[in-house]
Amino acid sequence: MRALKIIVVLVVIVLIVIIIIWVLGKKTQFQTQTNQSTTTNQEESKTKDLSNINPSDYSETFTANLAKAQELTSQWQKDAELVFVKVQISSDLNFKKITETYVFSSTKIPLNYWTISFDLEKNYLRALIPKTDFLQNETPSKIKTNFWKIDWISAFQKAETAGGKDFRKKYQNDLTIEANLTYSQPKNYLYWIINYQSLTDQNLLQVKIDANSGEVYGGESSSSSSNAETEQNSSNETGTSND
């Protein structure tokens, strides 16, 4: 009888040990899954911030948008040329709120711009806009795409490190952000011009990124590239363009 009691006690002890091991295993598994979920959520949250995403992840989208814009524009006017690109960036840097607008001009219809606006899911909207209503202070020239080597996300991220991030922090959500691809000074080169502007006091921070070399002008840093200057200047002098 005594031996039976000992056996029963031992069996109970073994069962308790098994239960403890099982509970600890489940707890460890739950913690691992929770940590993995947290890491995934953090990574997903990070990719929603334009200052952190990898521009190359969207290179296909940029290429497809430009190709579609050119295709649709050729149906409008065969001689139409790309003269301006405007990207509207939300103050919270959410890439789902981005609008890319490609602006074309034709000598056959001199009073209007043909514009095509895309989001990053490749949805688009076409519009014919009088030049007096859009870019009225600009006289854009044909964009030579052989000097367009930097995409707007890369340009924006450079602008962020050149004062843009601090400007956003100062004005929080009280600002507008645009990235415009056009020719400008210095040297009348092709630049991404990143404009951060306060809605209340109209304070403006402008950072220019050479679309060919990626060099930064304005903001908190200013630099130039002699090679890029020579190459772009040579093209300007000879009138070379990329159709």
C-alpha positions in Angstrom: 0.0 0.0 0.0 2.8 2.3 0.9 4.6 1.6 -2.4 1.4 2.4 -4.2 1.2 5.8 -2.5 4.8 6.5 -3.4 4.0 5.6 -7.1 1.0 7.9 -7.1 3.0 10.8 -5.6 5.7 10.3 -8.2 3.2 10.2 -11.0 1.6 13.4 -9.7 5.0 15.1 -9.5 5.9 14.0 -13.0 2.6 15.4 -14.3 3.2 18.7 -12.5 6.6 19.0 -14.1 5.2 18.2 -17.5 2.5 20.9 -17.1 5.1 23.4 -15.9 7.3 22.7 -18.9 4.3 23.0 -21.3 3.2 26.3 -19.8 6.7 27.7 -20.0 7.0 26.6 -23.6 3.7 28.2 -24.5 4.8 31.4 -22.8 8.1 31.5 -24.6 6.3 30.8 -27.9 3.8 33.6 -27.2 6.6 36.1 -26.4 8.5 35.2 -29.5 5.4 35.7 -31.7 4.6 39.0 -29.9 8.2 40.2 -30.5 8.0 39.2 -34.1 4.7 40.9 -34.5 6.0 44.1 -32.9 9.1 44.1 -35.1 6.9 43.6 -38.2 4.6 46.4 -37.2 7.5 48.7 -36.5 9.0 48.0 -39.9 5.7 48.5 -41.6 5.2 51.8 -39.7 8.7 52.9 -40.8 8.1 52.2 -44.5 5.1 54.6 -44.4 7.5 57.5 -43.7 9.0 59.0 -46.9 12.1 60.0 -45.0 12.9 56.3 -44.3 11.7 54.2 -47.3 14.0 52.9 -49.9 13.6 54.9 -53.1 14.6 51.9 -55.2 11.4 50.1 -54.1 9.4 52.6 -56.1 11.7 52.9 -59.2 9.4 50.7 -61.2 6.4 52.8 -60.3 8.2 56.1 -61.3 9.3 54.6 -64.6 5.8 53.2 -65.3 4.1 56.6 -64.4 6.4 58.5 -66.7 6.0 56.0 -69.6 2.2 56.1 -69.2 2.3 59.9 -69.1 4.3 60.1 -72.3 2.0 57.5 -74.0 -1.2 59.4 -73.1 0.4 62.8 -74.1 1.4 61.5 -77.5 -2.3 60.8 -78.1 -3.0 64.5 -77.3 -0.2 66.1 -79.4 2.7 64.4 -81.0 5.0 67.3 -80.5 4.2 67.7 -76.8 7.3 67.9 -74.5 7.7 67.3 -70.8 8.5 70.7 -69.2 7.8 70.3 -65.5 7.2 67.7 -62.8 5.4 68.6 -59.6 5.2 66.2 -56.6 2.8 67.2 -53.7 3.9 65.6 -50.4 1.7 65.4 -47.4 3.0 66.9 -44.2 2.8 63.6 -42.4 5.0 62.1 -45.2 2.5 59.3 -45.9 3.4 57.9 -49.3 -0.2 57.0 -50.0 -1.1 60.7 -50.2 1.5 61.5 -52.8 0.5 63.1 -56.1 2.9 63.2 -59.0 2.0 65.6 -61.8 3.7 65.5 -65.2 3.3 68.8 -67.2 3.6 68.8 -71.0 3.6 71.7 -73.5 2.9 71.8 -77.2 3.6 74.5 -79.7 0.4 73.7 -81.4 -1.6 74.5 -78.3 0.4 77.4 -76.8 -2.1 78.6 -74.3 -2.5 75.3 -72.3 -0.6 72.7 -70.4 -1.5 69.0 -70.6 -1.1 67.5 -67.2 -1.3 64.0 -65.9 -1.4 63.3 -62.2 -0.6 60.0 -60.6 -0.7 58.4 -57.2 1.8 55.7 -56.3 -0.8 53.0 -57.1 -0.6 54.2 -60.7 -4.1 55.8 -60.8 -4.1 58.9 -62.9 -6.1 62.0 -63.9 -5.6 64.0 -67.0 -6.4 67.7 -67.3 -5.9 70.5 -69.8 -5.0 73.7 -67.8 -4.6 77.2 -69.1 -1.0 78.4 -68.6 -2.3 81.5 -66.9 -3.7 79.3 -64.1 -0.8 76.9 -63.7 2.9 77.7 -63.4 2.0 81.3 -64.3 5.3 82.5 -62.8 7.4 79.9 -64.6 8.7 79.6 -68.2 9.7 75.9 -68.1 11.9 74.4 -70.8 11.9 70.9 -72.2 13.3 68.5 -69.6 16.4 66.7 -70.9 15.8 63.3 -69.3 19.4 62.2 -69.7 20.1 64.6 -66.8 17.2 63.2 -64.8 19.0 60.6 -62.7 17.7 61.3 -59.2 14.2 60.4 -58.3 12.1 62.7 -56.1 12.2 60.5 -53.0 16.0 60.5 -53.0 15.9 64.2 -53.5 13.4 64.7 -50.7 15.5 62.6 -48.3 18.5 64.7 -49.1 16.5 67.9 -48.4 15.4 66.4 -45.1 19.1 66.2 -43.9 19.7 69.8 -45.3 17.2 71.4 -43.0 13.8 70.0 -44.0 13.4 67.7 -41.0 14.0 70.6 -38.6 11.6 72.8 -40.5 8.9 70.1 -40.4 9.5 69.6 -36.7 9.2 73.4 -36.1 5.9 73.7 -38.0 4.5 70.2 -37.4 1.5 69.8 -39.7 1.2 73.5 -40.5 3.1 73.4 -43.8 3.0 72.3 -47.4 5.8 70.3 -49.1 6.5 70.2 -52.8 9.2 68.7 -55.0 9.4 70.4 -58.4 11.6 69.2 -61.3 12.7 72.1 -63.5 15.6 74.2 -64.6 16.9 76.8 -62.2 19.9 78.8 -60.9 22.7 78.2 -60.3 23.9 77.5 -63.8 20.4 76.9 -65.1 20.7 73.2 -64.4 18.0 70.6 -63.9 17.1 70.5 -60.2 14.6 68.9 -57.9 13.5 72.0 -55.9 12.1 71.0 -52.5 9.9 73.6 -51.0 8.8 73.5 -47.4 6.4 76.4 -46.6 4.6 77.3 -43.4 0.9 78.0 -43.8 0.7 80.5 -41.1 3.7 82.9 -41.5 4.6 81.8 -45.1 8.2 81.1 -44.0 9.9 79.1 -46.8 12.8 76.7 -46.8 14.0 75.8 -50.3 16.5 73.1 -51.0 17.8 72.3 -54.5 19.0 68.9 -55.5 21.0 68.6 -58.8 18.9 66.0 -60.7 22.0 64.7 -62.4 24.6 64.5 -59.6 22.5 64.6 -56.5 24.5 67.5 -55.1 22.6 69.7 -52.6 22.2 73.5 -52.8 20.5 75.6 -50.1 19.1 74.5 -46.8 21.8 73.8 -44.3 24.4 72.6 -46.8 25.7 73.9 -50.1 27.9 72.1 -52.5 28.6 71.8 -56.2 29.9 69.1 -58.5 32.4 70.3 -61.1 31.9 67.2 -63.2 28.1 67.6 -63.2 28.5 71.3 -64.1 30.8 70.5 -67.0 28.4 67.9 -68.4 25.2 69.9 -68.0 26.9 73.1 -69.2 28.2 71.3 -72.3 24.7 70.1 -73.1 23.3 73.6 -72.7 25.8 75.0 -75.0 25.3 72.4 -77.7 21.5 72.3 -77.3 21.6 68.5 -76.8 18.3 67.0 -75.7 16.9 63.6 -74.9 13.7 62.8 -76.7 
